[in-house]
């Protein structure tokens, strides 16, 4: 069987408690049980579309934890200590299913069938034009009106002593306009080295675009009262893909040197953000070109001492600075989530690739296997 290789892995370091939502400074759920038994537990979390929804807690030998729901394959919380030992969540999220059913902007979700944007909500494949839902102006975003982030996935665990969760979903031919019955598996594994590995695989019975990613929003301070503008970011990318006014890639691959998109050395995010209309929401062309697991980015915060490294087998990384967060949403501790108080680093194939043949192919064909890995690694300095 021919294999189509695309990768995404997530690794995080440091002990962390699980709360339901993003940043937890001062919240009431910031204490993790350091003696918690290694493995995975399952708790009822409600119902959606006539299916049971669960919340799974992965715990490693250090007592570190991450929580994931089978609704949308969503990472709901990641609580870890900072350099002083204070524990709070570095991702946005909610304590209850109701927060996600209100459709926040993809907090922690697995997005697909095609993450990011497809221009004019259509593409042509093998001589046939497919029309998609236009849910982002005239474009299709993150799989359409009811993408993978709004589906209840089938969940299984290897055993209760192994912190690993496998989610499966079958996207039927024609769902959201996409061709082919697509069988998708996402496996989340938390290692004793504080690595959360996300491994994606899929097969199809018709040629179809596919681009899966995780849409976690990060704030390394653990408190959305702080922006991410003082975080320092390095992206291992000498090029990026410019966009038009509707945020669709123009098809050009442009150098970052001499532009506000140059993060080839560690740079505070706020240094040049005012030179980018609306803020960053751009795909970076990774130097690794994809195919093997390579370091894509490093994010650091001097306040908390936290460092987040991103590794992936994908060719691209979408860097988004929470431009559309406007304070109308609150996290689980009641704090308003304002503009630039969280950021995303989504490993991916390039946006609008179905309409840009010059970009790396995102087409999965019968007989091939889509396989990607992404790793976010969290550590704490002094």
Secondary structure as GFF3:
##gff-version 3
##sequence-region A 1 382
A	DSSP	beta_strand	4	5	.	.	.	ID=ss1
A	DSSP	beta_strand	39	48	.	.	.	ID=ss2
A	DSSP	beta_strand	51	59	.	.	.	ID=ss3
A	DSSP	beta_strand	65	69	.	.	.	ID=ss4
A	DSSP	beta_strand	74	77	.	.	.	ID=ss5
A	DSSP	beta_strand	79	81	.	.	.	ID=ss6
A	DSSP	beta_strand	87	89	.	.	.	ID=ss7
A	DSSP	alpha_helix	97	101	.	.	.	ID=ss8
A	DSSP	beta_strand	110	111	.	.	.	ID=ss9
A	DSSP	beta_strand	117	118	.	.	.	ID=ss10
A	DSSP	three_ten_helix	119	121	.	.	.	ID=ss11
A	DSSP	beta_strand	122	125	.	.	.	ID=ss12
A	DSSP	beta_strand	128	131	.	.	.	ID=ss13
A	DSSP	beta_strand	140	141	.	.	.	ID=ss14
A	DSSP	three_ten_helix	148	150	.	.	.	ID=ss15
A	DSSP	beta_strand	154	157	.	.	.	ID=ss16
A	DSSP	beta_strand	164	171	.	.	.	ID=ss17
A	DSSP	three_ten_helix	175	177	.	.	.	ID=ss18
A	DSSP	beta_strand	182	190	.	.	.	ID=ss19
A	DSSP	beta_strand	195	204	.	.	.	ID=ss20
A	DSSP	beta_strand	208	209	.	.	.	ID=ss21
A	DSSP	beta_strand	213	214	.	.	.	ID=ss22
A	DSSP	beta_strand	232	235	.	.	.	ID=ss23
A	DSSP	beta_strand	239	241	.	.	.	ID=ss24
A	DSSP	beta_strand	254	255	.	.	.	ID=ss25
A	DSSP	beta_strand	267	268	.	.	.	ID=ss26
A	DSSP	three_ten_helix	269	271	.	.	.	ID=ss27
A	DSSP	three_ten_helix	273	275	.	.	.	ID=ss28
A	DSSP	beta_strand	281	285	.	.	.	ID=ss29
A	DSSP	beta_strand	294	300	.	.	.	ID=ss30
A	DSSP	beta_strand	306	312	.	.	.	ID=ss31
A	DSSP	beta_strand	316	320	.	.	.	ID=ss32
A	DSSP	beta_strand	344	348	.	.	.	ID=ss33
A	DSSP	three_ten_helix	353	355	.	.	.	ID=ss34
A	DSSP	beta_strand	363	364	.	.	.	ID=ss35
A	DSSP	beta_strand	370	380	.	.	.	ID=ss36
###
